[in-house]
Amino acid sequence: MSDHILEVRNLKTGFDTDSGQVVAVDDVSFSVPKGKTVGIVGESGCGKSVTAMSIVQLLPQPMGHILGGEIIFKGENLVGASSERIHSVRGGEIGVIFQEPMTALNPVHRIGRQITESILHHKKVSKREALVLAVEMLKKVGIPAPEQRVNEYPHQLSGGMRQRVVIAIALACGPALLIADEPTTALDVTVQAQILDLLKDLQRDMGMSTIMITHDLGVIAETCDEVVVMYAGRVVERASARDLFTNPTHAYTRGLLNSIPRLDNVRKSRLNTIPGQVASIMDFVPGCRFCQRMNREGETLQIRPSFEEIAPDHWVEACPVCVKTRDPLSV
């Protein structure tokens, strides 16, 4: 038996546009060990959410397609599986916490109905039994007076409580894997800490694995065992959280780490940033896309760097420029 609950192998996802097909996720591979948390980090537009939506096959239709690769969940390849099988896995065996709790909930349905919808779909229980399970789930995620809250609408709850409801929906059927897509977006720092602590407690109690998608390396440091750094639709570095923070190798990874505010920074000094921005998906080069951002020239823009293991379980896209230079902001 594999020690990994999920293995993503050479995943390639694209979208049909008026200008032709574009590739948003380009040959991405990683695995999620049982009972562990894997973080996927990168700026907006790097393909994190598209990767997650590919796993549960929630890509926008009819333009979104999985073009290649494998998604092995519990030994079963979900790519090419029937829609009935995907419906049974999504929400049942794989839970998803979507971005933006303010919009993830349906404003015209009561909280109880939104939780019981998933329970009734995946479990053979009556509506009354499903409502009891919904109340228990609300209690588990720390919502006070759950018997009252199941009859309320989303607008009657605070942002933090709405996020707890979204977590309750994702975990209502006891999934083996949880995909948390920016679970602390739009929440203040105190509520963020509460939500992260809640997720860690629930993961421990339920014995599930987690994919944590975020742009915040502070969240990664606090919650994750392994880290996948994505840039422009590709994985540029993959390592354990300890190795990534102590020995970041790719220039993009170092740039992200240098952008984190530190307590030992000089007061009122300018924060470090990575120059430029992620290129449009229509303009991606076949070679190193971070070199593209840094306006470098040469064959690194034309030839895709190999993905190499530089230390045990520490992999990097070995662009000779991005790995060689120790200054993440050099051009």
N, C-alpha and C positions, 0 to 999 in steps of 0.2 A: 504494500500500500504506500502511496506517495505521502510525503510529509506536507504537501501543499494542497490546500483546498481549491485553489485556482491557479491555472497557468495560462498566461497569455503569450502566444507564440507568433511572432512576425505578423502582428495585426496591422491591416491596412484598411483604412476607411476613407471613403470619398463622397463627394456630393456633385450632383449634376447641376450645372449652371447654364445661363444663356451663352456663356463663352466657352463651354465645354466642361469636362469633368475635372474637378480639383481634388487633391488628396490632402485630407486634414490630419490623418494619423498615418505615419509612414514607417512601417516595419517595426512596431513597438513590441517589446517582449519584457515580461516580468512575471513573478510568481508571488503568491500570498501564502505563507506558512499557516498551518492550522493554529488558531488561537493567538495569532500575532496581528500587529497593525503595520500596514505598509502605507507610507505617505507618497502622494504624487504632487510635486510642487513645480511651480513655474508661473510666469506672468500670464495675464489674460491673452488668449489667442494662441496658446502653446499646445492645445489639443487635450488638455486634462479631462474636461467634461465630455468631449466627444469619445474619448477612450472609455469612460465610465458608461456612457449611454450605448456604446457598442456592445459592452458586456451583457447588458440586459435588453439589448435590441430595442431601444427607444429612440432611435434616430428619426429625425423629421422625414416624413414620407410625402411623396414618392421619391424625393431627391437623394436621400441618404442611403448608402450601401456599404456593406462590408465586402471589400474587394479581394481579400485574401487573409490567410493566417488561420489560427485555431484559438478557441477559447475553451479550455479544458476545465470544467467544473465538476469536482468529485469524480474524475475519470471519464466524463462524458463531454464530447465536443458539441458546444451549443451552436456553433456556426453550421447552418444547414438544418438545424432541428426544426420540427414542426411548430407551427404557431401555438398549438395546444400545449406542447411541452414547454415552450417559452413562457406562456401565461401561467403555468403551474410553478415554474421556477421563480419568475419575477414576483416579488411580494411574498412568496411563500418561503423559498429556500434562500433567496437573495433579497434583502431589504435595501431600500434606497431612501436616503434623506436628500431631498432636492434643495437647490439653492433658494434663498429668499423665503423665509417662513411667512412673510406678509402675502406672498402670492401663491405659495404652494398649497394652501388650503382653499377650498371652495367657499366663497363668502355667503352663499345662499343655503348651505346645508349645515345642520347642527354638528357639533364635534363628535357626538356619539355615532351618528350615521357614517361619518367619514372614516372612523376607526372600524366599525363593524362591517363596512363594505368589504374590506380586505379579509377579515376573519370569515365571513360567510362564503367568500369565493374559494378559500383554501381549506376550510375545515368543515366537517359535517356536524354542524351545530344549529340549534334553533336561533331565532332572532333574540329571544330572551337570554339564552346562554351567551350569545355573542356580545350582548350589551353588558353582561356581568364581566366578561373577559375584558371589554373596553374599559370599564371602571377600574379593574385590577391593573390594567396597563397604565392608566393615568396615575394611579397611586404609585406605581413602580417608578415612573419618571418624575415623581416629586411634585405633582400638581395637587394643591390643597382642595378639599371638598370635591373630590372627583364625581360623586353622585350628582352634584349640581352642575359641574362643568360639562358633562356629556349632553346636557340639554341647552347649552349656550352656543352662540355663533362665534366665528373667529374674531369679529370686530370687538367682542366683549372681553377679549383677552389681551394681555400685554405681549410685546414682541418675544420676550423670553418664554412665556407660557405657550405661545403659538409654536415656538421651536420645539418645546417639549412635546406638544401634540404631534408634530411632524415625526419626531423620534418614536413616539408611541405607535403611530401608524406603521412605520418602517419595521418595528420590532414585534408587532402584534402577533405574528405567526411563528415567532421563534426562529428566525433565519440563521443559517450557518455562516453567512457572509453578509456584512453590512457595508454598503457604499455610501459614504458621507461626503457629499459634494458641497464644499464651503459651508459647513454646518454652523459657523459662527458669524457669517456675513450679516451686516446691519445690526449687530448686537453690541451693546457697550461692553467694555473690558471686564466688568464685574460679572455680567451675565455670561460672557464668553467663557470665563473660568469655570463657572457653575456647569455650563453645558459640557465642556470638555471633561470635567470630573465625573459628570453623570455618565457620559459615554464610556469612560474607562471602567466605572463600577459595573455598568450593564454588561460590558464585554466580559469582564471577569466572572460575573454571576451566570451568564448564559453560555460561556465558553465559545463565543463566536470569533470569527476573524473580521478584520476591518480594513477597508481601503479609505484613507483619509485624503481628500483632495483639497488643496489649499494653496494660496500664494504666500502664506505667512510661515516663515521658517521657525518662528517662535512656537507655533502650534505643532510643527513637525518635531521640534526638539522635545517638547513636553509629552507627546503622545505616541510617537512612532518607533518601531523596532528597525524597520528598513525604509529607505528613501529612494524614490525614482524621480530624477530631475528631468523634466521635459522642456524642450525648446523647439518652437516652430514645427510641431508635429512629430518630433523624434525624442528618443531617450538619449541624453548626452552624458548622464552619469547615473550609476546605480550602486548602492552600497548600504551597509548597516548605518544606522543613524550615528553611532559613535565614530565610525571611520569617515563618514561624510563631513562631520563637523571638525574633526581633528586633522583630516588630510584631504581637503577638497582639491580636486585635480583639474577639472575642466574650468576654463576661464569664466564661463557663464555661472557655474556654481559658486566660484569665488566672488563674482560680482554680486550675486544675491546675498551671500553672507556678509560682504562688506557694506551692504545697504542697510543692515539692521542697526538701529540706534543702540548705542552702548552707554552704560553708566559712566565709563571712564572717558567718554568724549569730552572735549573742551566745550564748556557751556556756550550756547548760541552759535556753535560752529555749523557750517554747512554740512548736511548729510551727504554721504556718498550716493551716487546714482550710476546706473549703467547708461551710457549715451545712446541716443537713438531709440528705436522701438522695434517690436517684432514686425517683420515684413508682412505685407499682405499675402494671403495664401496664393493669390494669383501670380505673385512675383518670386516665390520660393526658388532658390537655385538648387541644382542637383547635388552640389558639394556641401561644405560646411556653412550652415546658415547663420552661425554666430559671426563668422568672418564676413558674411554679407552685411550684417548689421554694423560691424566695425569698419566698413568701407575698405576692407583689405582687397588686394588684387592677387591674381595668380591662379595656379591649378587647384588650390584648396576650394575654390568656388565651383569647380567643375567635377571633381572626383570626391565621392562620398567617403569620409574617413571610416576605417574599420572600427568595429566595437570590440575592444580588447579588455582582458582581465589583467589589471596591473598589480593586483594583490588578491589574496583569497577573498572571493565574493565581492570584489570591488572592480566594477566595470566602468569603462569610459569610452566615449567616442573620440578616438585618438587622432584628432586633427593636430598636425605637427606644430601649428602656430598656437592654437588655444590651449594645448597641454604643455607646451614648452615654456611660454611666457608666464612669469609669476605675477605680472601686473594684469588683473582682469580687465582693466580699463584701457590698456595700451592699444594703439591702432597700428 
